[in-house]
């Protein structure tokens, strides 16, 4: 028996090595509302309350797109959380993602991975590859690069040359 194309799952995955210990990285990303602190494409994250619902966040991006996401799982010991997209501009259904922070014990660095699976909305079945790439590059990888950047040391201060008129 063959599945209809719209029933097939698509996925997106990105990972990043970060120059900081895992507990420190988890402190920065582990909060469900923390994306604006480290993701360059997310402007705000607001908690939303709905009856009979777990934690929800409403993300607004720099492009003024709005996503409503529900936290499905949270495990501070495993340094991971999972969520589903409830509403958003992407032509997807059953979008479930997981963010995980893992120590690299040999070096003291941290490996962070972000993975999602989803189905394409009817009428968008032929867009799986393009949409997977967009989620991977423009949201996941961009966010993880932003996270890594927050752990870089500040650039050295270079004093401005003395101006002639100040002498």
C-alpha positions in Angstrom: 0.0 0.0 0.0 1.4 3.4 -1.0 1.0 6.5 1.1 -0.3 9.6 -0.5 2.4 12.3 -1.0 0.9 14.6 1.5 1.2 12.0 4.2 5.0 11.7 3.8 7.2 13.2 6.5 9.8 15.8 5.8 12.6 16.9 8.1 15.1 19.6 8.8 18.2 19.3 10.9 21.0 21.7 12.0 23.8 21.4 14.5 26.5 23.7 15.9 29.6 23.3 18.0 29.8 26.0 20.7 32.8 27.2 22.7 31.2 27.0 26.1 30.3 24.3 28.7 26.9 22.6 28.2 25.4 23.8 31.4 26.2 27.4 30.4 24.7 26.9 26.9 21.6 25.2 28.4 21.1 28.2 30.7 20.9 30.4 27.6 18.7 28.2 25.5 16.7 26.1 27.9 14.0 28.6 28.6 11.1 28.1 26.2 10.9 31.9 25.8 14.6 32.5 25.4 14.9 32.7 21.6 15.0 36.5 21.4 18.2 36.4 23.6 20.2 34.4 21.0 18.3 33.9 17.7 19.0 36.9 15.4 15.7 36.3 13.5 13.4 36.3 16.5 12.3 39.7 17.9 9.9 38.7 20.7 8.6 35.6 22.5 5.5 36.0 24.5 3.8 33.5 26.8 0.2 32.7 25.7 -2.4 31.2 28.0 -5.1 28.9 26.7 -7.5 26.8 28.7 -6.5 23.1 28.8 -3.1 23.8 27.2 0.5 23.5 28.3 3.1 26.2 27.9 2.7 28.2 24.7 4.9 30.9 23.1 4.1 33.4 20.4 7.2 34.2 18.4 7.5 37.3 16.2 10.3 37.3 13.6 12.2 40.3 12.1 10.0 39.7 9.0 6.9 40.2 11.2 5.9 36.6 10.9 4.1 35.1 13.9 4.3 31.5 15.1 2.4 30.0 18.0 4.2 27.0 19.5 3.3 24.6 22.3 5.9 23.0 24.4 5.5 19.2 24.4 8.4 18.0 26.6 11.1 19.6 28.8 14.0 17.7 30.3 16.6 19.9 32.1 18.7 16.8 33.0 19.0 15.8 29.3 19.2 19.5 28.3 16.4 19.2 25.7 12.9 20.4 25.0 10.4 19.6 22.2 7.6 21.7 20.8 5.0 21.7 18.1 4.0 24.5 15.8 0.3 25.2 16.4 -0.1 28.2 14.0 2.3 29.8 11.6 2.9 31.0 8.1 4.6 27.8 6.9 2.6 25.4 4.7 3.1 22.5 7.2 1.1 20.2 9.5 2.3 18.1 12.4 5.5 20.2 12.8 7.3 18.8 15.8 10.8 20.0 16.7 13.4 19.2 19.4 16.4 21.3 20.6 19.1 19.4 22.4 22.3 20.5 24.2 25.1 17.8 24.6 28.5 18.2 26.3 31.6 17.3 24.3 33.5 15.8 27.2 36.9 15.6 25.5 37.1 19.4 24.9 34.6 21.1 27.2 32.7 22.4 24.2 29.0 21.9 23.5 27.1 20.3 20.6 23.7 21.7 20.0 21.2 20.2 17.6 17.8 21.3 16.4 15.6 18.8 14.5 12.1 18.9 13.1 9.7 16.6 11.3 6.6 17.8 9.5 4.1 17.1 6.8 3.4 19.4 3.9 0.0 21.1 3.8 -2.2 20.0 0.9 -1.2 21.8 -2.3 2.5 22.1 -1.2 3.6 18.5 -1.5 6.2 19.3 -4.1 7.9 21.8 -1.8 9.4 19.4 0.8 13.0 19.8 -0.2 12.8 23.6 -0.5 10.9 24.0 2.8 13.3 21.6 4.6 16.3 23.6 3.4 14.6 26.9 4.4 13.8 25.7 7.9 17.3 24.2 8.3 19.3 27.3 6.9 17.1 30.3 7.7 15.8 29.3 11.1 17.7 26.5 12.7 21.3 27.0 11.4 20.9 30.8 11.6 19.7 30.6 15.2 22.5 28.2 16.2 25.1 30.5 14.6 23.6 33.4 16.6 23.8 31.3 19.8 27.4 30.4 19.1 28.1 34.1 18.5 26.8 35.0 22.0 29.7 33.0 23.5 32.5 34.6 21.5 34.7 36.9 23.4 34.1 40.6 22.7 36.4 42.1 20.1 39.4 43.9 21.5 38.9 47.6 22.1 41.0 49.7 19.7 41.6 53.2 20.9 40.9 55.9 18.3 44.0 57.8 17.2 44.4 61.1 18.9 42.9 63.9 16.9 45.3 66.8 15.9 43.0 69.5 17.2 43.0 67.9 20.7 46.7 68.4 21.2 
